């Protein structure tokens, strides 16, 4: 698939054209080392680690214009990176949309480069994350260590995940991990999430080393089935397809995110009637691929 779409190439080149000669020299000298350091950091459980590694290479006081310029330069190299990755057709078909969105975002260059956006753009343009659907990306190498499973058991949430973890191969690595892209939410619905899970299954099918798929979020919290029924599919569909859930606990970031998009959830949180908790969704490869096959049969029928 030819990812060199002329309008997007022009947009990335325009971002580079805005740079001063000093900023361009900084990007040119740091690009290869930064890309290598980001790739080394990619398997860390913190998906922001590659971006932090890039910042360390760029040095103190780096401007958002330099960051945008580096992303634009990596975006121009992305088609060659993708061509070497042997990705399934389901992933390749999503690239034109994602490249178009990134080009539009960089062209606007409005305000600060929010770190979450910067972190996701570093991963995307270096091929460390790939498109899963229109609102989700998939990291290609994430860990699932025993610590979270053991904590789940010790905190009294049950032994089920421990048995499932052992059956899935225990320390087998790596896992795919899904992230929501808050800038482009048109696919944040049941169909979009099912597409993301199906894309993950195709990646697992083509990469035998992958253990399966994970996701970590407050929206896997069981009480949301009644509090926010429209979000119930986020938890229930993976469970019906063979996934299991691991309790991670409450936290300020989960409280903030759970209350941001819903006045009714925020009211429950403020009154103390609901505590947002994060859960780790773990979908082993065998069950994930079987779910995807069943979904294909249902669509064909």
N, C-alpha and C positions, 0 to 999 in steps of 0.2 A: 504494500500500500504506500502510495506517495504522500508523505506528510508535509511536503514543501508547498503549502498553500500560499500563493503569491501575496494576497492581502496581509496575511499574518507575518510573512517574512519582512514585508515593508514596515509593518508596525514595530517589530523587534529592532530592525535597523534604525528606525526613527528614535527609539529609546536610546540606542547607543549614540546617535548623532547629537543628543542633548548633552552628552558628557563633556566636561573639560578635558583637555589633553592630559592633565595630571590624573584625573579620575580614570580615564581610559588606560593609562599606563599602569595604574594600581590594579585594575582588573586583569589586564594582560599578564602581569607578572605573577598574580596570585591564582589564576584560574585552574591550572593543572594540579597544583598542590592542594588547593581547596577541595577540588573534586575528589582527589584521592583520600584526603582526610575525612570527607563526608561519607565516602563509601566504607571506610574502616569503622566509622561510628554507627552505621546503619543498623547493625543487629542489636543494638542496645534497646532495652525496654522503653526508654524515653524517646519518642519519635522526634523530639526536637534536637537530639544530640548531633545529627549531621549539620544542622544550621548553626549550632553553637561552635562546632569544629570549623566551619567556614568563617565565622566571625573571628575566631582566634587567628586564622591565617591572614585575614584582611587587616587585622590590627585595631588598636584603640581608635575611637573617634570616627569610625567608618560611617559615611553618610548613607541615607536611604537611597539617594541617587546612585551611589556605587552599587548598593545591593540590587536595585532594579536593573542596572546595567549588566551586572553579572548574570542575573536570571535571564535577561534577553539574549546574552551571548550563549548561554547554555541551551536556551530554547532553540536557537539556530542550529545547534549541534544535535538536538534531540532525535531527528529522523535517523541519523546514523547510529545513535545509541540503540534506538528501538529496533532497527533492522538486525542488530547483532544479538538481540535478546530472545529470539524464537518464541514470541508471544502468541497465544491463541488468537484466532480471528475475532472472538468476542471482545478482546481487549483492544486490538488494532482498530476496530470499527469505531471506538469511542474517542480516539486521539484527535481527529479533526475538531470535534466539539470542544474538547478541553484546551487545545492549542488556541482556538479562537477566543475562548473566555480569558485565557491568560494574556493574550495579546491586548484585548480590550482593557483588562485591569491595569497592565503596565502603561498603556497609552494614557490613561486618565491621570495616573500618578498623583492622586489627591491625598493630602495629609500624610500621616506617619505610615510606615510600612509595618503594620501590626505583626508582632512576632509570630503568631500562629500562621498567618499567611506566608510570611517569609520562610518559616520552617517547612510548610507544605510545598512551596514553590521550589525550594532547594531539592527536596526529595523527588518531586515530579520531573524537573528538568534534567536531573542526573539519572533518571530511570530507577531510582530506589523505591519509588511508589508508582503504581500504574492506575489508570482509570478503571473503576468497577461499574459505574453507572453515571448518571448525570449529576449526582450530588455526593458520590462516595469515591474515595480512592483506597487502594490496597497497598500497604507496605509489604515488601516481598520477603522480609526476614525479621521476625519478632520472636522473643523467647516466651516460654511458659514454664517457669521453674516450679519446683515442688512447694516453695515457701507459701505461696498464696493458697494452695490446696490444703496444706497443713493448718494454716491459720483459720480457714473456713471450718475445718473439723474442730479445732480447739475452741473456737468461739461458739460452738454449739449449733452450727447450721446443718449438720448432718454428714454422714459418711459417703453418700452417693457420689459426689464429684471425685473423691479419692479413688473409688473403684473404677470409675469411668476414665480417670486420668491414667491409671495403671494399664487399663485395657487398651488405651490409645497409644501406648508405647512409652509412658512416663517421660523420660528426659529426651525423647525424640525432638529434634529441632531441624529447621526452623518452622515457624507458623506464619501464615498470612495474618495481617491485622487490618481491619477496616477503620476508616476515619471519615467523618462527615465533613464536607466542604461548605462552610457557612456562607461563603460568597455566592454560591450557586445552588439554591435549594429547590429548584423545580422538580428534582427527582426525589425529594424527601417525602415519600409516600410508600404505600405498601408495594405497588408495582416496581418502584425504583429500588427499594430494598431487596425485593426478590431477584431483580436483575443483578444487584451487587453480589448476592449470595451465589447466584448461578455463575457469574464471572469468576468468583473465587473457586468454584468447583472445577471450571475449565482449566484454571491455572494448576490446581492440584492434579488434574488428569494428565497434564503435560509435564509435570515436574514431580516424579515419584518421591523425591527427597522431602517434600513438604508434608508436615504432620497434619495440617488442616487449617482452620480459620478461627480467629478470635476477634473479639471486640470488647471494649471496656467503656461503660457509660451508666449514667443514672437512669436512662430510659429502659434498662432491663430490669428495673426494680419491680417486684411482684405487685405491690399495692397500686401501681399505675394502671393495672388492668381495670380497676374500678374507678380510680381517680381521673384518669385520662384514657377512656376506652379507645380513642382513635390511635393511640400509641401502642395498644396491646399487641398488635402484630409484630412489633419489633422484638418482643420477647417470645411470644407464643409460636410464631412460625419457625424459628430455629429449634425450639424445644420439640415441636411436632416432627421436625426433620432429623432429630437425633442429637441435637446439641445438649450441653449441660451448662449450668450456671454456677459461678463461684462468687461468694459474697466478698466484697472488698471493703465496704464500710462507708460511713458518712464522711463528709468533708466540705469545706467552704466552697470549693469550686463546683461541687455537685449541687449544693444548695443554690448557688448563684444561677447555674445553668437551668436547673429545674424550675426556678421561679421566673426566669426572664421571659419565656414565651407564653406564659399562662397566668392570668390574674387570679384564677381560682386556685391553682397550685400554690402560688405565692401566698395567698390568704391562708391556706392550710399550713404552710410552712411557718408563717408569722405567728399563727395561733398556737403552734406546737402540736397540731394534730397530725402532721406528717413530717417525717425526717427523710430527706432524699439520701439514698444510698447507691453507691456504684456497685455494679456486678460485672464480672468477667464472663462473657459468653464464649464457650469453647465448643467448636464444631469439628470433631475429628474427620479426617479426609474420607474415610470409608463411608460414613453416614452422610457427609456433605455431597459426595458424588452420587450416592444412591438417591438422595433427595432431588438433585438436579436432573437425574435420569427420569425419575417419576414425574417431575414437572414437565419435562419435554414430552413424555407420553401423554400427559393430560392436555397439553396444548395441541398435540397432533390429533388427539381424539375429538 
